[in-house]
């Protein structure tokens, strides 16, 4: 909650201005009925009309001041709420950037998007409403109550009855809609998730002619959202007519009983009109508060959802005593490493031991779900080991500064992800302060021969490139700049044999000054590695060179024989 409140500290000057404007507004609103009473009373008494004109001029002045104060209040309230939402969105985004895979798995991607947009927008809207009306309403209501008692009439019981009726009506409506607001936000998450799945999976949907099914699936979620919103707004529809009815009945009662007092001479006609105006302001204040209170449950849900993100404990973070320097040509060692996902009962990796050294290419092969990609994620600390150690130069990687550690490591992920922009901006993601020659060299190594210039446009997700082209651009991004450890997570799978052979030959020059770890399902990709690690169910079954493993490792030999006919692998 502290992080949600923190951005408001920057808005203290604006809050001060808004409060001053609110005081001016309230003063004008409370003064107008007294001038009305003075005009009516003096007019009835047929006194000097100069006094009446002066009172009228003061009323006009108060209205003008009130209008300008209201406009300025709306302006500063909008600026405050917009600036606060911008700052809060940045805080949430920066927090999410620190998430490890563990925290990212705790929230769905669609939920994080909804929390960063819709939920913060809800908070922004209520914040603007609060400074425009919520602070104004109680001050106006309390001031009007004081003014009513100053009139010293016997009609105050009408206001008490009206107040109790309004409170009962508000509580009834709020209690009826409160359970639905949390459900609405959850359904918005579901709509975002369903939309995202459908849009990403459009080729598969069309290939299997599933458009009707997906249309029905989306329509079902959309109908849930519609029905839940209708339930909320049907309950809320009672409030406005109910409030108007109470207000009208109050005015009728005041006029009825007040007329007797006026006829008896115990209450002046002007004071009766002022009493009605003050009473109306009291009820209007509670209507404003009621409107705010009805939206409050939804806002509390949004605040809680945003706060869940901000309160999430970062499992992988820097320490004060982190080492900020790693020697060149370092050695990386997995020492009895075991990894288990927090929600899983089964260990993903068990007792993993191997070493990455300068000038050495290590490869990992194994069946689906054997833990190959998990090993790569552990090295740059996208996840942390459950037990055991990963050492660089005999120092646990947890003792290194995260930025220092990751600057030494380059990862080409299994799924080639490109960002919208240009080819140049995508390659520069891999390293800062690159020269054009360095970028072109990386593109040549990755066999990127299909672009016309570095400024060629890249659509979101690389939609304007084929799978193989995206992989080659992803490889170029990974190898640009100087790194000690290059990690390739099955990123050659979409390349044809000829292109793969050219890329690997070009990579041999990089291997001389660094270590390489390649994960692949294809024997042709890894057969010339200095060491091949065979994984099965998270355990190292065997390791060695290609010829050695063909002779002694049954699992590896089976993989080779399966691919031999299709891929032309020679034993």
C-alpha positions in Angstrom: 0.0 0.0 0.0 2.9 2.3 0.7 4.0 2.2 -3.0 0.5 3.1 -4.1 0.4 6.2 -1.8 4.0 7.2 -2.7 3.2 9.0 -6.0 0.7 11.3 -4.2 3.6 12.9 -2.3 4.6 14.6 -5.6 1.1 16.0 -6.0 1.0 17.8 -2.6 1.3 21.4 -4.2 -1.7 20.6 -6.5 -3.6 19.1 -3.5 -3.1 22.3 -1.6 -4.4 24.4 -4.5 -7.4 22.1 -4.8 -8.3 22.4 -1.1 -8.1 26.3 -1.4 -10.4 26.2 -4.4 -12.8 23.8 -2.6 -13.0 26.2 0.4 -13.8 29.1 -2.0 -16.5 27.0 -3.7 -18.1 26.0 -0.4 -18.0 29.6 0.9 -19.8 30.8 -2.2 -22.4 28.0 -2.0 -23.1 28.7 1.7 -23.3 32.4 1.2 -25.8 32.4 -1.7 -28.9 31.3 0.3 -28.3 34.0 3.0 -28.3 36.6 0.2 -31.5 35.1 -1.2 -33.2 35.3 2.2 -32.0 38.9 2.6 -33.5 39.9 -0.8 -36.8 38.2 -0.1 -37.2 39.5 3.4 -36.2 43.1 2.5 -38.5 43.0 -0.5 -41.5 42.0 1.6 -40.7 44.7 4.1 -40.6 47.3 1.3 -37.3 48.8 2.6 -34.7 50.6 0.6 -34.1 48.8 -2.7 -30.4 49.8 -2.6 -29.8 47.1 -0.1 -31.6 44.6 -2.3 -29.5 45.6 -5.3 -26.3 45.3 -3.3 -27.3 41.8 -2.2 -28.0 40.9 -5.8 -24.7 42.2 -6.9 -23.0 40.1 -4.2 -24.9 37.0 -5.4 -23.7 37.6 -9.0 -20.1 38.0 -7.7 -20.3 34.8 -5.7 -21.7 32.9 -8.7 -18.8 34.1 -10.9 -16.2 33.3 -8.3 -17.8 29.8 -7.7 -17.8 29.1 -11.5 -14.1 30.0 -11.9 -13.2 28.0 -8.7 -15.1 25.0 -10.1 -13.3 25.2 -13.5 -9.9 25.5 -11.9 -10.7 22.7 -9.4 -11.6 20.4 -12.3 -8.4 21.3 -14.2 -6.1 20.7 -11.2 -8.0 17.5 -10.2 -7.6 16.2 -13.7 -3.9 17.0 -13.8 -3.4 15.4 -10.4 -5.2 12.2 -11.2 -3.5 11.9 -14.6 0.0 12.5 -13.2 -0.6 10.1 -10.4 -1.8 7.4 -12.7 1.3 7.9 -15.0 3.6 7.6 -12.0 1.8 4.5 -10.6 1.8 2.9 -14.0 5.6 3.4 -14.2 6.0 2.0 -10.7 4.0 -1.1 -11.6 5.9 -1.5 -14.9 9.3 -1.2 -13.3 8.2 -3.8 -10.7 7.2 -6.2 -13.3 10.5 -5.8 -15.1 12.2 -7.1 -12.0 10.0 -10.3 -11.9 11.7 -13.6 -12.4 10.0 -16.5 -14.2 8.6 -17.5 -10.8 6.7 -14.2 -10.3 5.7 -14.1 -13.9 4.1 -17.5 -13.6 2.1 -16.3 -10.6 0.2 -13.7 -12.7 -1.1 -14.4 -16.1 0.1 -12.0 -18.8 -3.5 -10.8 -19.5 -4.0 -10.1 -15.8 -0.8 -8.0 -15.6 -2.0 -6.0 -18.6 -5.4 -5.4 -17.0 -3.8 -4.4 -13.7 -1.5 -1.9 -15.5 -4.3 -0.4 -17.6 -7.9 -0.9 -16.5 -7.3 -1.1 -12.8 -5.0 2.0 -12.7 -7.6 3.8 -14.9 -10.2 3.0 -12.3 -8.0 4.5 -9.5 -7.3 7.5 -11.7 -11.0 8.2 -12.3 -12.0 7.8 -8.6 -9.1 10.1 -7.6 -10.3 12.8 -9.9 -13.8 12.4 -8.6 -12.6 12.5 -5.0 -11.0 15.9 -5.4 -13.8 17.3 -7.4 -16.8 16.0 -5.3 -15.8 13.8 -2.4 -13.9 16.5 -0.5 -16.4 19.1 -1.6 -19.6 17.2 -0.6 -18.9 16.6 3.1 -17.6 20.2 3.7 -20.7 21.6 1.9 -23.0 19.2 3.9 -21.5 20.1 7.3 -21.5 23.8 6.4 -25.2 23.6 5.4 -26.1 21.8 8.6 -24.5 24.6 10.6 -26.4 27.2 8.6 -29.7 25.3 9.1 -29.2 25.4 12.9 -28.4 29.1 12.8 -31.8 29.7 11.3 -33.3 28.3 14.6 -36.4 26.7 13.1 -38.4 23.8 14.3 -38.1 22.0 10.9 -34.7 20.3 11.5 -36.5 17.0 12.2 -37.2 16.8 8.5 -33.5 16.9 7.6 -32.8 14.2 10.3 -35.5 11.9 8.8 -34.2 12.6 5.2 -30.6 11.9 6.3 -31.6 8.5 7.8 -33.6 7.5 4.7 -30.7 8.4 2.4 -28.2 6.4 4.5 -30.5 3.3 4.5 -30.8 3.6 0.7 -27.1 4.0 0.2 -26.2 1.0 2.4 -28.8 -1.2 0.6 -27.5 -0.4 -2.9 -23.8 -0.7 -1.9 -24.3 -4.0 -0.2 -26.1 -5.4 -3.3 -23.4 -4.4 -5.8 -20.3 -5.0 -3.8 -19.9 -8.7 -4.6 -20.0 -8.1 -8.4 -17.1 -5.7 -8.7 -14.4 -8.2 -8.1 -16.1 -10.6 -10.5 -16.2 -7.8 -13.2 -12.4 -7.3 -13.0 -11.8 -11.1 -13.1 -14.0 -11.3 -16.2 -12.0 -8.5 -17.8 -8.9 -10.6 -17.2 -10.6 -13.5 -18.9 -11.7 -11.4 -21.9 -8.1 -10.2 -22.4 -6.7 -13.7 -22.0 -9.3 -15.2 -24.5 -8.7 -12.4 -27.0 -4.9 -12.9 -26.7 -5.1 -16.6 -27.2 -7.4 -16.3 -30.3 -5.3 -13.5 -31.9 -2.0 -15.4 -31.4 -3.5 -18.7 -32.4 -5.3 -17.4 -35.5 -3.4 -19.6 -38.0 -4.1 -22.8 -36.0 -7.8 -21.8 -35.6 -8.2 -21.3 -39.4 -6.3 -24.4 -40.2 -8.6 -26.6 -38.1 -11.7 -24.5 -39.0 -12.4 -23.6 -35.4 -13.7 -20.1 -36.0 -17.2 -20.9 -34.9 -16.0 -22.6 -31.7 -13.7 -19.7 -30.8 -16.5 -17.2 -31.6 -18.8 -19.0 -29.2 -16.0 -19.2 -26.5 -15.4 -15.4 -26.7 -19.1 -14.7 -26.8 -19.6 -16.8 -23.7 -17.1 -14.7 -21.8 -18.5 -11.5 -23.3 -22.0 -12.5 -22.2 -20.8 -13.1 -18.6 -19.4 -9.6 -18.6 -22.6 -8.2 -19.9 -24.8 -10.0 -17.4 -22.6 -9.1 -14.4 -22.6 -5.4 -15.5 -26.3 -5.4 -15.9 -26.8 -6.8 -12.4 -24.6 -4.0 -11.0 -26.3 -1.2 -12.9 -29.8 -2.5 -12.3 -29.1 -2.2 -8.6 -27.5 1.3 -9.1 -30.6 2.5 -11.1 -32.6 2.5 -7.8 -30.3 5.1 -6.3 -30.8 8.2 -8.5 -34.6 8.0 -8.6 -34.7 7.1 -4.9 -32.5 10.1 -4.1 -34.7 12.4 -6.2 -37.8 11.1 -4.5 -36.4 11.7 -1.0 -35.3 15.2 -2.0 -38.7 16.1 -3.4 -40.5 14.7 -0.4 -38.2 16.7 1.8 -39.0 20.0 0.0 -42.7 19.2 0.2 -42.5 18.6 3.9 -40.5 21.8 4.5 -43.0 23.8 2.4 -46.0 22.3 4.2 -44.8 22.7 7.8 -42.8 25.9 7.0 -45.9 27.6 5.6 -47.6 27.4 9.0 -44.5 28.9 10.7 -44.5 31.7 8.1 -48.2 32.4 8.6 -47.7 32.5 12.3 -44.8 34.9 11.9 -42.3 32.7 13.6 -40.4 32.1 10.3 -39.7 34.7 7.6 -40.4 33.8 4.0 -36.8 34.4 3.0 -35.5 32.2 5.8 -37.9 29.5 4.7 -36.4 29.7 1.1 -32.9 29.7 2.6 -33.8 26.6 4.7 -35.0 24.8 1.6 -31.8 25.7 -0.2 -29.6 24.6 2.7 -31.6 21.4 3.1 -31.2 20.7 -0.7 -27.5 21.2 -0.4 -27.3 18.7 2.5 -29.2 16.0 0.6 -27.2 16.8 -2.6 -24.0 16.3 -0.6 -25.1 12.9 0.5 -26.1 12.0 -3.1 -22.5 12.9 -4.2 -21.1 10.8 -1.4 -23.4 8.0 -2.3 -22.2 8.1 -5.9 -18.7 7.9 -4.7 -19.5 5.1 -2.2 -21.1 3.0 -5.0 -17.9 3.1 -7.0 -15.8 2.5 -3.9 -16.0 -1.3 -3.9 -14.8 -1.5 -7.5 -11.9 0.9 -6.7 -11.0 -1.1 -3.6 -10.8 -4.2 -5.8 -8.6 -2.4 -8.3 -6.3 -1.0 -5.5 -6.0 -4.5 -4.1 -5.1 -6.0 -7.5 -2.5 -3.3 -8.2 -1.2 -3.7 -4.7 -0.8 -7.5 -5.2 1.7 -6.7 -8.0 3.6 -4.1 -5.9 3.7 -6.3 -2.8 5.0 -9.4 -4.7 8.3 -10.3 -3.2 11.1 -10.4 -5.8 12.9 -13.7 -5.4 15.9 -12.8 -7.5 17.4 -9.4 -6.6 20.7 -7.7 -6.1 22.4 -7.6 -2.6 24.3 -4.7 -1.2 27.6 -6.7 -1.3 27.2 -8.0 -4.8 30.4 -8.5 -6.8 30.4 -6.0 -9.7 33.3 -7.4 -11.8 33.8 -10.7 -13.5 37.2 -11.6 -15.1 37.5 -12.2 -18.8 37.4 -15.8 -20.2 35.5 -17.1 -17.2 34.6 -20.7 -16.3 31.0 -21.6 -15.4 30.3 -24.7 -13.4 27.0 -26.5 -12.4 27.7 -28.2 -9.1 25.0 -30.7 -7.9 22.2 -28.4 -9.2 18.6 -29.4 -8.5 15.6 -27.3 -9.5 12.0 -27.7 -8.6 9.1 -25.4 -9.5 7.3 -24.1 -6.3 4.0 -25.5 -7.4 5.4 -28.8 -8.6 5.8 -32.0 -6.5 8.4 -33.4 -8.9 12.0 -32.1 -9.4 12.6 -30.7 -12.9 16.4 -31.1 -12.7 18.3 -33.5 -10.4 22.0 -33.3 -9.4 23.3 -31.6 -12.6 27.0 -31.3 -13.0 29.0 -29.9 -16.0 31.4 -27.1 -16.9 31.5 -24.4 -19.5 35.0 -23.3 -20.5 36.5 -20.8 -22.9 36.9 -22.3 -26.4 34.5 -25.2 -25.6 31.1 -25.9 -27.2 28.8 -27.8 -25.0 25.5 -29.2 -26.2 22.4 -30.6 -24.5 20.0 -33.0 -26.0 17.0 -34.8 -24.6 13.3 -35.5 -24.8 10.6 -32.9 -24.4 10.2 -31.8 -20.8 13.6 -33.2 -19.8 14.7 -29.7 -18.4 17.0 -28.5 -21.2 15.6 -24.9 -21.4 15.4 -24.8 -17.6 19.2 -25.2 -17.4 19.7 -22.2 -19.7 17.2 -20.1 -17.7 19.3 -20.8 -14.5 22.5 -19.4 -15.9 21.4 -15.7 -16.2 19.2 -16.2 -13.1 15.9 -16.0 -14.8 15.2 -18.6 -12.2 17.2 -19.7 -9.1 18.4 -23.2 -8.3 16.5 -25.1 -5.5 19.7 -26.7 -4.3 23.3 -26.9 -5.4 25.4 -24.1 -6.9 26.2 -22.5 -10.2 29.7 -21.0 -10.0 31.6 -18.5 -12.2 35.3 -18.6 -11.4 34.4 -20.6 -8.2 32.0 -17.9 -7.0 28.3 -18.5 -6.7 26.4 -16.5 -9.3 24.1 -15.3 -6.6 27.0 -13.2 -5.3 27.4 -11.3 -8.5 25.5 -8.1 -9.4 22.6 -9.1 -11.8 23.6 -6.6 -14.4 27.3 -7.6 -14.3 26.3 -11.3 -14.5 23.9 -10.8 -17.4 26.3 -8.6 -19.4 28.6 -11.7 -19.5 25.8 -13.9 -20.9 23.9 -13.8 -24.2 20.8 -15.9 -24.7 19.0 -16.8 -27.9 15.6 -18.1 -26.7 13.7 -21.0 -28.1 11.0 -18.7 -29.4 12.5 -15.9 -31.6 10.9 -12.7 -30.3 11.4 -9.5 -32.3 10.3 -6.1 -31.1 8.5 -3.5 -33.3 11.0 -1.0 -34.7 13.8 -1.6 -37.2 16.4 -4.3 -37.8 19.0 -2.1 -36.2 17.0 -1.4 -33.0 16.4 -5.1 -32.6 20.1 -6.0 -32.9 21.0 -3.2 -30.6 18.9 -4.9 -27.9 21.8 -7.4 -27.6 24.4 -4.8 -26.7 24.8 -1.0 -26.3 27.0 1.4 -28.2 27.3 -0.7 -31.3 29.0 0.4 -34.5 27.4 -0.3 -37.9 30.3 -2.7 -38.7 29.7 -4.7 -35.6 26.0 -5.0 -36.4 26.7 -6.0 -40.0 29.3 -8.6 -38.8 26.7 -10.2 -36.5 24.2 -10.2 -39.4 26.7 -11.9 -41.7 27.5 -14.6 -39.1 23.8 -15.3 -38.7 23.4 -15.5 -42.5 20.9 -12.6 -42.5 21.0 -12.0 -46.2 17.3 -11.1 -46.7 17.2 -7.4 -45.5 17.8 -4.4 -47.7 19.1 -2.1 -45.0 19.5 -1.8 -41.2 16.5 0.6 -41.1 14.2 -2.0 -42.5 10.9 -2.0 -40.5 10.2 -4.9 -38.1 6.5 -5.4 -37.2 5.4 -6.4 -33.7 6.6 -9.9 -33.0 8.5 -9.9 -36.4 5.2 -10.6 -38.2 6.8 -9.5 -41.5 9.5 -12.2 -41.4 9.3 -16.0 -41.7 10.2 -18.3 -38.8 13.7 -19.0 -40.1 14.3 -15.3 -40.8 13.3 -14.4 -37.2 15.6 -17.1 -35.8 18.5 -15.7 -37.8 17.8 -12.2 -36.6 17.5 -13.6 -33.0 20.9 -15.3 -33.4 22.5 -12.1 -34.7 21.1 -10.2 -31.7 22.6 -12.8 -29.4 26.1 -12.9 -30.8 26.6 -9.1 -31.3 29.0 -7.6 -28.8 31.5 -9.4 -26.5 30.1 -12.0 -24.1 31.8 -14.9 -22.2 28.9 -17.3 -22.4 26.6 -17.8 -25.4 23.4 -19.8 -24.8 21.4 -21.1 -27.8 18.0 -22.6 -26.9 17.0 -24.7 -29.9 17.2 -21.6 -32.0 18.4 -23.4 -35.2 15.2 -25.5 -35.5 13.7 -23.4 -38.3 16.9 -23.2 -40.3 17.5 -25.5 -43.3 20.6 -27.7 -43.2 22.7 -25.6 -45.5 22.0 -22.3 -43.6 22.6 -24.1 -40.2 26.0 -25.3 -41.4 27.0 -21.8 -42.5 25.9 -20.3 -39.2 27.7 -22.9 -37.1 30.9 -22.5 -39.2 30.8 -18.7 -38.7 30.2 -19.2 -34.9 33.4 -21.2 -34.6 35.4 -17.9 -34.5 33.4 -16.7 -31.6 33.9 -19.9 -29.7 37.7 -19.3 -29.5 37.2 -16.5 -26.9 34.0 -17.7 -25.2 32.0 -20.6 -24.1 28.9 -21.9 -26.0 26.0 -24.0 -24.7 23.6 -25.2 -27.4 20.3 -26.9 -26.7 18.8 -28.7 -29.6 16.6 -31.6 -30.7 18.6 -32.1 -33.9 21.7 -34.3 -34.0 23.1 -32.3 -36.9 23.2 -29.2 -34.7 25.2 -30.7 -31.9 27.2 -33.6 -33.3 30.4 -31.6 -33.6 30.2 -30.2 -30.0 33.2 -30.7 -27.7 30.8 -32.3 -25.1 27.2 -33.5 -25.5 25.1 -33.9 -22.4 22.2 -36.3 -22.7 19.2 -35.5 -20.4 16.3 -37.7 -19.5 13.7 -36.7 -16.9 15.9 -34.0 -15.5 19.0 -36.1 -15.0 22.2 -36.4 -16.9 22.3 -39.9 -18.4 25.6 -39.6 -20.1 28.0 -37.1 -21.6 30.8 -37.2 -24.1 31.4 -36.7 -27.8 29.2 -37.8 -30.6 31.0 -41.1 -31.5 31.4 -42.0 -27.8 27.7 -41.6 -27.1 26.6 -43.5 -30.1 28.6 -46.5 -28.9 27.6 -46.4 -25.2 24.4 -44.4 -24.7 21.2 -46.2 -25.8 19.0 -43.1 -25.6 21.4 -41.0 -27.7 21.8 -43.9 -30.2 18.1 -44.1 -30.5 17.8 -40.4 -31.3 20.5 -40.7 -33.9 18.9 -43.7 -35.6 15.5 -41.9 -35.6 16.9 -38.9 -37.3 19.5 -40.5 -39.5 17.4 -41.3 -42.5 15.7 -37.8 -42.6 18.7 -35.7 -41.7 21.6 -37.5 -43.2 23.6 -37.8 -40.0 26.6 -40.1 -40.2 27.7 -42.0 -37.2 
